[in-house]
Amino acid sequence: MERFILKNGLSVPLVASRSNGLVVDAAKLTEKKYREISGAFLLEGEKLFEEAVLWGEPVSVFVSSDHAERLSEKTLGYLSDPRLRDRVFALSASAFSKISTEKAPQGVIAAARIPDFYRSGENGARELLAGDLRSLVLDGVRDPGNVGGILRSAAAFGFDGAILIDSADPFGDRAVRASMGAVFRMRTVAVRSAGFLRDAIGSSGRRLVASALSENSETLGEFLPSRRDVPVIGNEGHGISGETAEIADVTLRIPMAAGCESLNAGAAAAVVLWEYFKQSRKE
């Protein structure tokens, strides 16, 4: 196979054809069903590639031969990581465009393993709640950008794990971009319904704190958060599900200016999680 020399001297195989098996298999990872089958997902761009090397388990890396000269020295250094030996490939512009989902590609895409914990289902969720890790719940958050953004905020504000109930796949391209690598640092688990939460929360000694309006809602800023609380962020249009509302120990309202009824799910999550972060610094 023809070789391609990167500007740091690294020699890698050059793949020219869009029909090459490596390219075809990588392109399939843009679809959820293939991510589930293979247990891998894509991260595009220099920053996310670096996150994959630092925190994840890269399977293969694809560099655009057209953009290779623009890669940063930092990225070139990561491409030389011993763990990536025989896993880095240069692609022609045509082959790279088959995989890329970006309008303005940065020239590097990594395929990495989906963390095992994500696919552990209710057992993984129970394990997360039974320990001392700071956790939150996304209840029916369907927008991938919101899911990724919330995970990013949660990681920034000291949370360790997230339970995704009937929510968007955090390993799709939009969610991964919005998370900026938080998908590696958060112990994220997906479940289909909230049915298990009642006894899981009760047996763990935690409180389920839902962002929702009710007659007895407490006001964020006046409410005293606890480290073992499990905040819940609901669906973008309908809020938390009825099932979750029934078992919530506390509901919270975010005070807003007159005439404003609600916030975007990602913004609401950031506001709520910031309050928990402020309290954790006092503990």
N, C-alpha and C positions, 0 to 999 in steps of 0.2 A: 504494500500500500504506500502511496505517495506520502511524504512527510511535510509538515509545516513547521517553520522555525519561528517561535515567538521572540520578541525583542530582548528578552532576558536570556536567550539562548536555548530555551527548552524546546526540544523537538517532539512533536506530537503527530499522530496519524491525521491525514486530511481526508475528510469524507465529502465528496462532491455531489452525490446523488440524493435526491429527496426520497427515493424508494429504498435507500439503505435500511437494513433492519433496525439499527440503532436509532436512526431518525424517526422511523415509523413508530417504534415502541415508545420513544420519548414523547412524540406528538399525541399519542393516545392518553397520556397523563393529564391532558387538559380536560378530560372527561372523568366525572366522579366514579363511574363503574369500573374504569380501568385503574384508577387509584386504589380502589378497594381490592381489586384482584391482585395487583402487583405489590401493594403496600408501600408505594413510593409516590412522591409528588414533585412538582417543579418549583424552582425559585429563580426568578429572573432579575438580573442586574447585579452590579458589583457588590453593593451593600448586603443583599440577601445571600449572595454566594459566600461572602465572608462569614455571615452568620451560620451558614450550613457547615462550613469547615470548623468553626469554633465550637458550635453546640450540637451539630447533628451528625449524621452518618451519610456522607455523600456516596452515591452509587456511580455516577458519571457526571462529567462536566463538558459542556459544549461551548466553544469559543468561535465567534464569527470571524472568518478570515478577513472580512472587509473592515471589521472594527478593532482588530487585534492591536493595531498601533496606538489606539486611544486608551487602552487599558492602563489603569494606574499601577505604579510600582508595588503598591500594597497588594493589589489583586494578583499581579504576576508572582509575588512572593507566595501567596496562598496556593496558586496553581502548581508551585513546586513542592507542596507538602508531600512528604513520603507516602502518606495514606492515599494519595491520588495517583500514584504510579500506575500507569497503564489504564487510567480512567479518564484522562483528558483527551478530547478530540477537537480538532479544528473543522468547522463546517463551511462549505461554500455559502454565499448569500442566499441562494435558493433553498438549500437544505436547512439553514438556520431559520429562515422565515416560516418554514413548515412547523417549527416548534414554538417560535416566539408568539406571544400574545400582546406585545407592546407596540404602540404606534412609532415610538422612537427607541429601538432596542439599544441597550448599553454594550452588547457584545458578549455577554456571558450568561449561560443558563446552567443551573445545577439540578440534577435529579437526586433526591435524598429520601431516606427511609422515613415513613410515617412512624412517629414514636409508638411503641407497643401499647402504652397506657391508653392511647386514644381509642383503641378498639376493644377495650376491656369491658364495655357495657356497664350494666348496673352493678356488677361486682366491683369494678374499678371505681364507680361513683361512691359506693358504700365505703370502700377503703379510703378514699380521699376524705370523706366526712368523718370517719372514725379517728383519723389522726389529728395532728395539731396544725396542719397546713391551713393557711388562709385561703378560703374558697368562695367562689360566687357561682350563681346559676344564670344561664341565658335561656329564657323560656320563650321559645318560638321566635327568636330573632332570625329573620329570613334573609336579610340583606347581607351578602358576603363582606361588603366593606364595613358594615357595622360590627359584624362578628370579629373581623380582624382588628378593627380599631379598638374595640372593647378589650380584647386580649392584650393589646399593646398598653392601654391605660392600666389594666389590672397588674401587669408586670411592673410598670413604672411605679405604682402605688403599693407595692409590697405584697401582692397576692401571689399565691403559689399554684393554684389550680382552678379549673373552671369545668362545670358540668353543663353541657349543651343539650337542652331538651328540644327535640324537633326543630333544630336550628340549621342554618346554612353550614356547609362543609368548610371548616377552617383551613383546609388544605387546597382549596380552589385558588386560582391565580389572583382574583380580586382580594380575597381574604388574606392570603399570604402577603401580598403587597401592603395591605393596610396594617398588618400585624408587625411588620418590620422585624421579623425574626422571633417575635414573642411565642410563636407556635412551638418553638424549641424549648423555651424557658418555662412555659406554663404546662402543668400536668392536666391536659385537656382530655375529657372523656365524653363520648356522645351516647345519649339514651333516647328512646322513642317517646316516653311519657313520664309524667311526674308521679306516677302511682307509687313508686318505691320511696318517695321522699318522706312521707309521713312517719314511718317507723325508723327510717335511716336518720332523720333529724332528731327524733325523740331519743333514740338509743345513743346518739353521739353527744347529747347535752348541749346542742347548739340552738340558735334561734334562726328561723327563716324570716328575713327582713325584705319585704317586697316593695318596690317602687310602684305605688298605686294609690288611687284616691278611694277613700271609704269614709264612713261616718266617724271612725275612730283613728284616722290617719294622724300620725305624728309628723311634726315639721322638721325637715332636715336643718341642722344647725342648732336646734333645741334638743333634739334626740341624742342620747348618749350611746355611741356605738361601742360594741365589744369585739375583741379580737376573734372570738369564736362565732360571731354572727356570720350568716351566709346571705349576702345581699342577692336579690333577684332582679334582673332586668328583663322586661317583657317585650312582646312583639311591637314592631314599629307603629302599627295602626290600632291594635286592640289591647295592648298591654299584656299583663300576665293572664294565663289561662284560668278558667274557673276552678279547675282542679288544684292549681297552685294557690289560688286565693283562699280556698277553704282551709289549707293547712298552714298558711303564713301566720307566724307569731306576732308580727308587727307589719303595718303598712306605713309607708313614708310618702309624704308629699314634698316636692321641691318648691319653695316659695318663688314666685315670679311676678313680674310687673303686671299691672292690670291690663286685661285684654289679651294676654298670652295664656294659652291653655296647656301647652305641652312642649317638650323638647324632643329633638331627634334622639333615638335610642343610644347612640354613641355618646352624645353630649350629656344625656342624663346619667349614663354610667360613669363618665369622667367626674361629674359633680359629686355623685354619691361616693365613689371610691376615694376621692380626695378627702372627704370628711373622715373616712376610715383611716386614711394615711395620717391625717393630722392627729387623730386620737392615738394612733400607735406610737407616735413620737413622744407622747406624754407618758406612756406606760413604762 
